[in-house]
Amino acid sequence: MSDKQPSFLDASIPLITLIVLLSASVYLFGDNSSYGPNQVALFMATAVAVAIGLKNGYRWSIIEKAMVKGISISLGAVLILLSVGALIGTWMLSGTVPTLIYYGLQLISPSWFYAASCLLCGIVAMSIGSSWTTAATIGVALIGVAQGLGLSPAITAGAIVSGAYFGDKISPLSETTNLAPAVAGADLFDHIRHMLWTTIPSYALALVLFTIIGFHTDITSDFARINEISNVLQENFSISFVALIPLFVLLIMAVKKVPAFPTVFIGAMLGAVWAVFFQQDLMARLVEKDLAYALGSLKLIWHILHAGFAIETGNASLNSLLSGGGMSSMLNTIWLVFCAMMFGATIEKIGLLRKFVSSILYFAKSTGSLITSTIVTCFITNVLTADQYMSIVMPGRMFKEEYERRNLAPVNLSRTLEDGGTITSPLIPWNTCGAYMHSVLQVSPLDYAMYAFFNLINPVLAIIYAYCGIKILKLSPPDSVISEVAAKA
């Protein structure tokens, strides 16, 4: 270990390097930047951070252990990612996703689609406490419906992310909703009630904006295309409410607080079983003809679990719409997560992130500036460590004492951690949440971020509240102070 404290210049150099390299990656490679170039950028920025750590006296073995530990923190997310890839593949084969798309095309009006998507994802995420599960199930189907209606995938993804993170944020079943008050020292339900003051207005504004966009969008879809997609779905899949049972089972398990990894994996396996029993015509077409049906079905499902589902309909755009998933489809995202966690763990270990926070805290003189500084720190932590849990835990630990010193109730800190940490994580392409949403929805955070209205409005509204003194709760005065005031009275 080293006792040498890094300078502000030390802390700035890896961040500036990362920003420059990621900007160059996006400029040179565009939408393909997440498929290798961003990972290289994170590796190079990590090398710069390591060099600064070595300069300040840290041994390589210490830094390497921190990298390994940082990557190990993300392994839970990796298991979920692999399971989600398998789930999307088997739910395509089982007809679950095609059935959702079919009914979505029949029931949802194009003008109301964006607002309805945001509202639906909000309800589901609030019920199960998981933005990731919501995006991987309802979100995937809504992207398919949007393509069928000729609507923007980017705006749709923004609506899905907005709704999913609203529901996740106020659900007592959510991990982040439990983590934030635990770090800040607040009661869970006090925390949720305090969040409603910033969360509900932000969500309402987002719904209004999605409604306005929907009614002012030049709808290019026509009934001929909708009918074409509906006919293709009916020709290739057995469309019925029975196909939706795997979705209901998954939602029930999530509500019952079954951990995310087994929940999603069981959902994937259930999709495979459903395909065998309820999509027999499709299975018969896809099974290799030179194999017995039972053995061929096993091989087909095994293939879909790792490589994803693919179908030939005679229409290239519909093939793309009805294909996807597989564990292998998540490997690039896992690569990105590993690189990002390695960089974040390095700058945390050698004290660069703490140096940033202490420098920011120096300028936080008022309550408004303190809360703003916390939000900014959470966002920077999301950028640097690429993990929403780190963006809650680290700033929470660093700012907790300062909030207490200023006589601010713990719910102020817990709410701010969510306003700045949880909410901004899916807007960053290399963050675990941003990378996950990209893999599931097939829309880059760079494209949907400007339409994730809830995620954009909420931190801004929290800052406005802070400077205006709206719902900023103070700690109750100690009993001795109360007694002294009563005696003087």
C-alpha positions in Angstrom: 0.0 0.0 0.0 1.0 3.6 -0.4 0.4 6.5 2.0 1.0 9.1 -0.8 -2.2 11.0 -1.6 -2.9 11.6 -5.3 -3.1 15.1 -6.6 -6.1 16.5 -8.4 -4.0 16.3 -11.6 -3.4 12.6 -10.9 -7.1 12.1 -10.5 -7.9 14.1 -13.7 -5.5 12.4 -16.1 -7.3 8.9 -16.3 -10.7 10.6 -16.6 -9.6 12.9 -19.4 -7.9 10.0 -21.1 -11.1 7.9 -20.9 -13.3 10.8 -22.2 -10.9 11.5 -25.1 -10.6 7.8 -26.1 -14.3 7.1 -25.8 -15.2 10.2 -27.8 -12.7 9.1 -30.5 -14.2 5.6 -30.4 -17.7 7.0 -31.1 -16.4 9.4 -33.8 -14.4 6.7 -35.6 -16.7 3.7 -35.2 -20.2 5.1 -34.6 -22.8 2.6 -33.5 -20.1 -0.2 -33.6 -18.0 1.5 -30.9 -19.5 -0.8 -28.2 -18.4 -3.9 -30.1 -14.6 -3.6 -29.3 -13.4 0.0 -29.6 -14.9 1.1 -26.2 -13.4 -1.9 -24.5 -10.0 -0.9 -25.9 -10.5 2.7 -24.7 -11.3 1.4 -21.2 -8.2 -0.8 -21.2 -6.0 2.1 -22.3 -7.4 4.4 -19.6 -6.9 1.6 -17.0 -3.2 1.5 -18.1 -2.9 5.2 -17.5 -4.5 4.8 -14.1 -2.1 2.0 -13.2 0.9 4.1 -14.2 -0.3 6.8 -11.8 -0.8 4.3 -9.1 2.7 2.9 -9.6 4.1 6.4 -9.5 2.4 7.0 -6.2 3.9 3.9 -4.7 1.3 1.2 -5.1 2.6 -2.2 -5.9 1.3 -4.0 -9.1 0.1 -6.9 -7.0 -2.2 -4.7 -5.0 -3.6 -3.0 -8.1 -4.1 -6.4 -9.8 -6.0 -7.8 -6.8 -8.2 -4.7 -6.9 -8.9 -5.4 -10.6 -9.8 -9.0 -10.0 -12.1 -8.0 -7.1 -13.8 -5.3 -9.2 -14.5 -7.9 -11.9 -15.7 -10.4 -9.4 -18.3 -7.8 -8.2 -19.9 -7.9 -11.7 -20.1 -11.7 -11.9 -23.7 -11.7 -10.5 -24.7 -9.4 -13.4 -22.9 -11.7 -15.8 -25.0 -14.7 -14.7 -28.1 -12.6 -15.2 -26.9 -11.4 -18.7 -26.3 -15.0 -19.8 -29.7 -16.1 -18.5 -31.4 -13.2 -20.2 -29.8 -14.1 -23.5 -31.1 -17.7 -23.1 -34.5 -16.4 -22.1 -35.0 -14.2 -25.2 -34.0 -17.1 -27.4 -36.4 -19.6 -25.9 -39.2 -17.0 -25.5 -39.0 -16.4 -29.3 -39.2 -20.2 -29.9 -42.1 -20.6 -27.4 -44.1 -17.9 -29.0 -44.1 -15.7 -25.9 -42.5 -12.7 -27.4 -44.3 -13.1 -30.8 -47.6 -13.3 -29.0 -46.8 -10.1 -27.1 -45.9 -8.4 -30.4 -49.1 -9.7 -32.0 -51.4 -8.4 -29.4 -49.5 -5.2 -29.1 -50.0 -4.5 -32.8 -53.7 -5.2 -32.4 -54.4 -3.2 -29.2 -52.0 -0.2 -29.0 -52.7 2.9 -30.9 -49.6 4.4 -32.6 -50.4 7.9 -31.2 -50.5 6.6 -27.6 -47.7 4.0 -28.1 -44.8 5.8 -26.5 -46.7 6.9 -23.4 -48.3 3.5 -23.1 -44.9 1.8 -23.3 -43.6 4.0 -20.5 -46.7 3.4 -18.4 -46.7 -0.4 -18.9 -43.0 -0.7 -18.1 -43.5 1.4 -15.0 -46.3 -0.8 -13.7 -44.4 -4.0 -14.4 -41.1 -2.8 -12.9 -42.9 -1.5 -9.8 -44.6 -4.9 -9.4 -41.4 -6.9 -9.7 -38.7 -4.4 -8.6 -36.5 -5.0 -11.6 -35.7 -2.7 -14.5 -33.6 -5.4 -16.2 -36.3 -8.1 -16.2 -38.9 -5.5 -17.4 -36.6 -4.6 -20.3 -35.8 -8.2 -21.2 -39.5 -9.2 -21.4 -42.0 -6.4 -22.0 -39.3 -4.1 -23.4 -38.2 -6.6 -26.1 -41.8 -7.0 -27.2 -42.4 -3.3 -27.3 -39.4 -2.8 -29.5 -40.9 -5.3 -31.9 -44.3 -3.6 -31.8 -42.6 -0.2 -32.5 -40.9 -1.7 -35.6 -44.2 -3.1 -36.7 -45.9 0.2 -36.4 -43.1 2.1 -38.1 -42.2 4.0 -34.9 -38.8 5.1 -33.7 -36.9 2.4 -31.8 -34.8 5.1 -30.1 -37.9 6.9 -28.6 -39.4 3.5 -27.8 -36.3 2.5 -25.9 -36.3 5.8 -24.1 -39.9 5.2 -23.0 -39.0 1.6 -21.9 -36.0 2.8 -19.9 -38.0 5.7 -18.4 -40.8 3.4 -17.2 -38.5 0.6 -16.1 -36.4 2.9 -13.9 -39.4 4.7 -12.5 -40.9 1.4 -11.4 -37.6 0.0 -10.1 -36.9 3.2 -8.2 -40.1 3.2 -6.1 -40.5 -0.5 -5.7 -39.7 -1.9 -2.2 -38.7 -5.1 -4.0 -35.8 -3.3 -5.9 -32.2 -3.9 -4.8 -31.2 -0.3 -5.3 -34.2 1.0 -3.5 -33.1 -1.1 -0.5 -29.4 -0.3 -0.9 -29.7 3.5 -0.9 -31.4 3.8 2.6 -29.2 1.1 4.0 -26.1 3.1 3.0 -27.6 6.5 4.2 -29.0 5.1 7.4 -32.7 5.7 6.5 -35.8 3.6 6.8 -36.9 1.9 3.6 -40.5 3.2 3.5 -39.5 6.7 4.6 -37.0 6.6 1.8 -39.7 5.6 -0.8 -42.1 8.3 0.5 -39.4 10.9 0.3 -38.5 9.9 -3.2 -42.1 10.3 -4.4 -41.6 14.1 -4.3 -39.1 14.1 -7.1 -40.1 10.8 -8.8 -43.8 11.3 -9.4 -43.5 14.8 -11.0 -40.6 13.6 -13.2 -42.6 10.6 -14.4 -45.7 12.7 -15.0 -43.6 15.1 -17.1 -42.1 12.2 -19.0 -45.6 10.8 -19.8 -46.7 14.2 -21.0 -43.7 14.5 -23.3 -44.2 11.0 -24.7 -47.8 11.7 -25.3 -47.0 15.0 -27.1 -44.4 13.2 -29.3 -46.8 10.5 -30.1 -49.5 12.9 -31.3 -47.1 15.0 -33.3 -45.3 12.1 -34.9 -45.9 11.5 -38.6 -47.1 7.9 -38.4 -45.6 6.0 -41.3 -47.1 2.7 -40.4 -50.0 1.4 -42.5 -52.5 -1.4 -41.9 -51.1 -3.4 -44.8 -47.7 -3.7 -42.9 -49.4 -4.4 -39.6 -51.6 -7.1 -41.3 -48.5 -8.5 -43.0 -46.6 -8.9 -39.7 -49.7 -10.3 -37.9 -50.2 -12.8 -40.7 -46.5 -13.9 -40.6 -46.8 -14.3 -36.8 -49.9 -16.4 -37.1 -48.3 -18.5 -39.9 -45.2 -19.3 -38.0 -46.3 -19.4 -34.3 -49.2 -20.6 -32.4 -50.6 -17.3 -31.0 -52.6 -17.7 -27.9 -52.7 -16.5 -24.2 -51.2 -19.9 -23.3 -47.9 -18.6 -24.8 -47.9 -15.8 -22.2 -47.9 -18.2 -19.2 -44.0 -18.2 -19.0 -44.2 -14.4 -18.6 -46.7 -14.6 -15.8 -44.7 -17.3 -14.0 -41.6 -15.1 -14.2 -43.4 -12.0 -12.9 -44.9 -14.1 -10.0 -41.4 -15.4 -9.1 -40.0 -11.8 -9.2 -42.8 -10.5 -7.0 -42.1 -13.4 -4.5 -38.5 -12.0 -4.4 -36.9 -15.1 -6.0 -33.4 -13.9 -6.9 -33.0 -12.5 -10.4 -30.6 -15.2 -11.7 -32.7 -18.3 -10.9 -35.9 -16.4 -11.9 -34.6 -15.5 -15.4 -33.0 -18.9 -15.9 -36.1 -20.8 -14.8 -38.1 -18.5 -17.2 -35.7 -19.5 -20.0 -36.1 -23.2 -19.3 -39.9 -22.8 -19.1 -39.9 -21.2 -22.5 -38.1 -24.2 -23.9 -40.6 -26.6 -22.3 -43.5 -24.4 -23.7 -42.0 -24.6 -27.2 -42.0 -28.4 -27.1 -45.6 -28.6 -26.1 -47.3 -25.6 -27.7 -45.2 -24.8 -30.8 -45.0 -28.3 -32.3 -45.5 -27.2 -35.9 -42.6 -24.7 -35.6 -40.5 -27.2 -33.9 -41.2 -29.8 -36.6 -40.0 -27.3 -39.3 -36.8 -26.3 -37.4 -35.7 -29.8 -36.1 -33.0 -31.5 -38.3 -34.8 -34.0 -40.5 -32.1 -36.7 -40.1 -32.6 -36.9 -36.3 -35.4 -38.4 -34.3 -37.9 -35.7 -33.2 -37.0 -36.0 -29.5 -33.3 -35.8 -30.1 -33.7 -33.1 -32.8 -35.8 -31.0 -30.4 -33.1 -31.3 -27.7 -30.4 -30.2 -30.1 -32.5 -27.3 -31.4 -33.2 -26.0 -27.9 -29.6 -26.5 -26.9 -28.6 -24.5 -30.0 -31.1 -21.6 -29.2 -29.9 -21.4 -25.6 -26.4 -20.5 -26.7 -26.8 -19.1 -30.2 -30.3 -17.6 -30.2 -33.4 -18.1 -32.3 -33.5 -17.4 -36.0 -36.4 -17.9 -38.4 -36.8 -17.6 -42.2 -40.1 -15.9 -43.2 -39.2 -14.7 -46.7 -38.9 -11.1 -45.4 -35.5 -9.9 -44.2 -36.9 -7.2 -41.9 -39.3 -9.7 -40.3 -36.5 -12.2 -39.9 -34.6 -9.6 -37.9 -37.7 -8.7 -35.9 -38.4 -12.3 -34.9 -34.8 -13.5 -34.3 -32.4 -12.9 -31.4 -31.2 -13.9 -28.0 -28.8 -16.7 -27.0 -26.1 -16.6 -24.4 -23.5 -15.7 -27.0 -25.3 -12.5 -27.8 -24.3 -11.3 -24.4 -20.6 -12.0 -24.6 -19.7 -8.6 -26.0 -21.6 -6.9 -23.2 -19.8 -9.0 -20.6 -16.5 -8.0 -22.2 -17.5 -4.4 -21.9 -18.6 -4.8 -18.3 -15.3 -6.5 -17.3 -13.2 -3.7 -18.9 -15.3 -1.0 -17.2 -15.2 -2.7 -13.8 -11.4 -3.1 -14.1 -11.0 0.6 -14.7 -13.4 1.6 -11.9 -11.7 -0.8 -9.4 -8.3 0.7 -10.3 -9.1 4.3 -9.8 -11.0 3.5 -6.6 -8.0 1.5 -5.1 -5.4 4.2 -5.8 -7.6 6.9 -4.3 -8.4 8.9 -7.5 -12.2 8.8 -7.0 -12.0 9.9 -3.4 -9.8 12.8 -4.5 -12.5 13.9 -6.9 -15.1 13.8 -4.2 -13.1 15.7 -1.7 -12.4 18.4 -4.3 -16.1 18.6 -5.1 -17.1 18.8 -1.4 -14.8 21.8 -1.0 -17.2 23.9 -3.1 -20.4 22.6 -1.5 -21.2 25.4 0.9 -25.0 25.4 0.9 -27.5 22.6 1.1 -28.4 23.1 -2.6 -24.7 22.8 -3.6 -24.2 19.8 -1.3 -27.1 17.9 -2.9 -26.0 19.0 -6.4 -22.5 17.8 -5.6 -23.8 14.4 -4.5 -25.8 14.0 -7.7 -22.7 15.0 -9.8 -20.5 12.6 -7.8 -23.0 9.7 -8.3 -23.0 10.4 -12.1 -19.2 10.6 -12.2 -19.0 7.3 -10.2 -21.4 5.8 -12.8 -19.1 7.0 -15.6 -15.9 5.9 -13.9 -16.8 2.6 -12.1 -19.5 1.6 -14.7 -21.7 0.2 -11.9 -24.9 1.6 -10.4 -24.3 -0.1 -7.1 -20.9 1.6 -6.8 -22.6 4.9 -7.6 -24.8 4.5 -4.6 -22.4 2.9 -2.1 -19.3 5.0 -2.6 -20.9 8.5 -2.6 -23.2 7.4 0.2 -20.2 6.5 2.4 -18.3 9.6 1.5 -21.2 12.1 2.0 -23.0 10.6 4.9 -21.0 12.3 7.6 -21.3 15.7 5.9 -25.1 15.4 5.7 -25.2 14.6 9.4 -22.9 17.5 10.2 -25.3 19.8 8.4 -28.3 18.4 10.3 -29.9 16.9 7.2 -32.1 13.8 7.6 -30.8 10.5 6.1 -33.7 10.4 3.6 -32.2 13.4 1.9 -29.0 11.5 1.1 -30.8 8.2 0.2 -33.1 10.0 -2.2 -30.2 11.9 -3.8 -28.2 8.7 -4.2 -31.0 7.3 -6.3 -31.7 10.6 -8.2 -28.0 10.7 -9.2 -26.9 7.1 -9.2 -29.7 4.7 -10.1 -31.4 7.0 -12.6 -28.3 7.9 -14.7 -26.8 4.4 -15.0 -28.6 3.3 -18.2 -27.6 6.5 -20.0 -23.9 5.6 -20.0 -23.0 3.1 -22.8 -20.2 1.3 -20.9 -22.0 1.2 -17.6 -23.4 -2.3 -16.8 -27.0 -0.9 -17.1 -26.4 0.9 -20.3 -24.6 -2.1 -21.8 -27.4 -4.3 -20.7 -30.1 -2.2 -22.2 -28.2 -2.0 -25.5 -27.9 -5.8 -25.6 -31.5 -6.4 -24.8 -33.2 -3.6 -26.7 -30.7 -3.4 -29.6 -30.7 0.4 -29.3 -27.5 2.2 -28.2 -27.7 4.5 -25.1 -26.3 7.2 -27.3 -29.5 7.0 -29.3 -32.1 6.6 -26.6 -30.5 8.8 -23.9 -32.1 12.0 -25.1 -35.5 10.3 -25.0 -35.2 8.8 -21.6 -37.1 11.7 -20.2 -37.7 10.4 -16.7 -34.0 9.7 -16.3 -33.1 13.2 -17.5 -35.7 15.2 -15.7 -35.4 13.5 -12.3 -31.8 14.6 -11.4 -32.6 18.2 -12.6 -35.8 18.4 -10.5 -33.9 17.1 -7.5 -31.4 19.9 -7.9 -34.2 22.5 -8.2 -35.8 21.2 -5.1 -32.5 21.4 -3.2 -31.9 25.0 -4.1 -35.5 26.0 -3.4 -35.5 24.1 -0.1 -38.5 21.9 -1.2 -38.9 18.8 1.0 -35.4 19.0 2.4 -35.9 17.4 5.9 -33.8 18.3 8.9 -32.8 16.0 11.7 -34.9 16.2 14.9 -33.0 18.2 17.5 -31.4 16.2 20.3 -33.5 15.8 23.5 -31.2 18.0 25.5 -31.8 20.9 23.1 -35.5 20.4 23.2 -35.4 20.4 27.0 -33.3 23.6 27.1 -35.7 25.3 24.7 -38.7 24.2 26.8 -37.1 25.5 30.0 -36.4 28.9 28.5 -40.0 29.1 27.3 
